[in-house]
């Protein structure tokens, strides 16, 4: 009989320990949150306009290279070897200009990347701080981004804190 009581007490203690160790999780839909922040939309529009303007500039230089090449092809029978060489060098230089311009604007460390960092980083930090504050207030151990996780098949709407995050940011939904 003593062994049964000891075993029951041990099981009760273990069950209590596992219950205490239960961790609270939540979800936030970052796409939803960001789409409700006016500054984010403004920044996105600025980036889109810059991107389009720079893309046109790159396309213009590429078109110039293409025009040089087409002119070269049509005039090639009438050109001397020296003129051919000079035309080929101009074409190569113009193509190189287009590539350098593309890298300058759209490369990994290009102007678009830098501008995106300048415009978006403050907004992202503000959202992160709001998520962190909600997490600390409600005792969440981990918060997952519903928008970027394709692994979440179903989650109860009760654990979605997106509207709370928006409230912390001063936007009410």
Buried (B, 14 or more C-beta within 10 A) or exposed (E): EEEEEEEEEEEEEEEEEEEEEEEEEBBBBBEBBBEBBEBBEEBBEBBEEBBEEBBEBBEEBBEBBBEBBEEBEEEEEEEEEEEEEEBBEBBEEBBEBBBEBBEBBBEEEBBBEEBBEEBBEEBEEBBEEBBBBBBEEEEBEEBBBBBEEEEEEEBEEEBBBBBBBBBBBEBEE
